[in-house]
Amino acid sequence: MKITNLFNTKKHVISFEVFPPKISSPFETVLEAVDALHVLKPDFISVTYGAGGTTSDKTLELAHHIKEELGIETLAHLTCITNSLTLTEQILDKLTALNLENILALRGDPPQDLTSTPRNIHASDLIKQIKQRQNFCIAAAAYPEGHPETLDRQQDLRYLKTKTDAGAEFLITQIVFDNDYLKTFREDAYALGIKVPISVGIMPVFSASQIKHISNLCGATLPKALQTMLEKYSHNQDALQSAGIEYACRQIDDLLANGFEGIHIYTMNRPLLARALLSGTGLAQL
């Protein structure tokens, strides 16, 4: 099933993100995590793609397992920064053979050990290439606070418009901790003619170092309330996790009340966190 069909038939679409194991890690560990997530009945599960395609085969293997063995629709991530056009075509052939018809098209980050200069290519170029196949549903990434590499937020919105014009049919946002940014982003996107469904990326806080690292990496602002929470529970990990889940639950309920079409939970392969968010919000009734 193409994921756009879910957005067309459901008021809210709930999804999880998982990542395949590193090359040196056992595949069984991730299978245990996705089996536990399957019980929570998400509408779809997305599977990430390592920097420079370092886990591409495992991405396809895991996505195929989720769809064929667990019966849950999947969204396979695909990056293009280190892939030639020919290699991308080969990957698209594999996706078709595995009956995987949903792709999150990303530029991606080059691997740290890359010795050559990355290709001058953008996610919109990948979207155009995929669209030529006419058999995939394509998602794109959105950055409500602007992409970290873009100083001008309006310029970033215009670039997002090139992605939807190229064929992206729905958006998944980068992690955001302040819903006001999301509401402003949606208004500005609509004003620019970007009117595809938006699924909001949510990650619960489970450690201070984790959230500060992610904030620095993706440029997500930490609102005052979240900073206060991190300081208050800096020496109590269990209390911080509980408070972090409560904070994310409030975020989700506010987003649902304000009509956002999707909630995309970055699970970090931790089923218990996803379960806590479902049970603590209106998601449990959807």
ChimeraX attribute file (.defattr): number of C-alpha atoms within 10 A of each C-alpha:
attribute: neighborCount
match mode: 1-to-1
recipient: residues
	/A:1	14
	/A:2	17
	/A:3	22
	/A:4	17
	/A:5	10
	/A:6	16
	/A:7	20
	/A:8	12
	/A:9	9
	/A:10	13
	/A:11	13
	/A:12	20
	/A:13	24
	/A:14	22
	/A:15	24
	/A:16	28
	/A:17	21
	/A:18	24
	/A:19	22
	/A:20	25
	/A:21	19
	/A:22	12
	/A:23	11
	/A:24	6
	/A:25	10
	/A:26	11
	/A:27	15
	/A:28	10
	/A:29	12
	/A:30	18
	/A:31	17
	/A:32	13
	/A:33	17
	/A:34	24
	/A:35	15
	/A:36	17
	/A:37	23
	/A:38	19
	/A:39	11
	/A:40	16
	/A:41	14
	/A:42	18
	/A:43	19
	/A:44	21
	/A:45	25
	/A:46	25
	/A:47	24
	/A:48	24
	/A:49	24
	/A:50	23
	/A:51	16
	/A:52	22
	/A:53	22
	/A:54	14
	/A:55	18
	/A:56	20
	/A:57	16
	/A:58	21
	/A:59	24
	/A:60	23
	/A:61	15
	/A:62	25
	/A:63	28
	/A:64	21
	/A:65	18
	/A:66	23
	/A:67	18
	/A:68	15
	/A:69	10
	/A:70	13
	/A:71	13
	/A:72	19
	/A:73	24
	/A:74	28
	/A:75	28
	/A:76	26
	/A:77	25
	/A:78	27
	/A:79	25
	/A:80	26
	/A:81	23
	/A:82	23
	/A:83	18
	/A:84	11
	/A:85	12
	/A:86	9
	/A:87	12
	/A:88	18
	/A:89	15
	/A:90	12
	/A:91	17
	/A:92	20
	/A:93	13
	/A:94	14
	/A:95	19
	/A:96	15
	/A:97	10
	/A:98	16
	/A:99	13
	/A:100	24
	/A:101	20
	/A:102	23
	/A:103	26
	/A:104	24
	/A:105	26
	/A:106	21
	/A:107	23
	/A:108	20
	/A:109	15
	/A:110	21
	/A:111	15
	/A:112	8
	/A:113	7
	/A:114	10
	/A:115	8
	/A:116	8
	/A:117	9
	/A:118	15
	/A:119	13
	/A:120	9
	/A:121	14
	/A:122	17
	/A:123	25
	/A:124	23
	/A:125	17
	/A:126	21
	/A:127	26
	/A:128	17
	/A:129	17
	/A:130	22
	/A:131	16
	/A:132	10
	/A:133	12
	/A:134	9
	/A:135	13
	/A:136	19
	/A:137	22
	/A:138	28
	/A:139	28
	/A:140	24
	/A:141	22
	/A:142	24
	/A:143	23
	/A:144	25
	/A:145	24
	/A:146	21
	/A:147	19
	/A:148	15
	/A:149	9
	/A:150	11
	/A:151	10
	/A:152	12
	/A:153	16
	/A:154	14
	/A:155	13
	/A:156	20
	/A:157	22
	/A:158	14
	/A:159	16
	/A:160	23
	/A:161	19
	/A:162	17
	/A:163	27
	/A:164	21
	/A:165	15
	/A:166	19
	/A:167	21
	/A:168	26
	/A:169	18
	/A:170	24
	/A:171	25
	/A:172	19
	/A:173	20
	/A:174	23
	/A:175	24
	/A:176	24
	/A:177	22
	/A:178	17
	/A:179	16
	/A:180	12
	/A:181	16
	/A:182	20
	/A:183	15
	/A:184	13
	/A:185	19
	/A:186	18
	/A:187	12
	/A:188	15
	/A:189	19
	/A:190	12
	/A:191	10
	/A:192	14
	/A:193	12
	/A:194	22
	/A:195	16
	/A:196	17
	/A:197	20
	/A:198	25
	/A:199	24
	/A:200	26
	/A:201	23
	/A:202	22
	/A:203	23
	/A:204	26
	/A:205	23
	/A:206	19
	/A:207	17
	/A:208	19
	/A:209	12
	/A:210	10
	/A:211	17
	/A:212	16
	/A:213	11
	/A:214	13
	/A:215	16
	/A:216	12
	/A:217	10
	/A:218	17
	/A:219	18
	/A:220	23
	/A:221	17
	/A:222	17
	/A:223	12
	/A:224	10
	/A:225	10
	/A:226	17
	/A:227	13
	/A:228	12
	/A:229	16
	/A:230	25
	/A:231	11
	/A:232	12
	/A:233	18
	/A:234	14
	/A:235	11
	/A:236	11
	/A:237	14
	/A:238	12
	/A:239	15
	/A:240	21
	/A:241	19
	/A:242	16
	/A:243	19
	/A:244	21
	/A:245	21
	/A:246	18
	/A:247	18
	/A:248	21
	/A:249	22
	/A:250	14
	/A:251	18
	/A:252	27
	/A:253	14
	/A:254	15
	/A:255	19
	/A:256	17
	/A:257	9
	/A:258	10
	/A:259	10
	/A:260	20
	/A:261	20
	/A:262	26
	/A:263	22
	/A:264	25
	/A:265	27
	/A:266	21
	/A:267	21
	/A:268	15
	/A:269	22
	/A:270	15
	/A:271	20
	/A:272	13
	/A:273	21
	/A:274	23
	/A:275	16
	/A:276	16
	/A:277	23
	/A:278	20
	/A:279	13
	/A:280	17
	/A:281	19
	/A:282	16
	/A:283	18
	/A:284	11
	/A:285	7
	/A:286	11
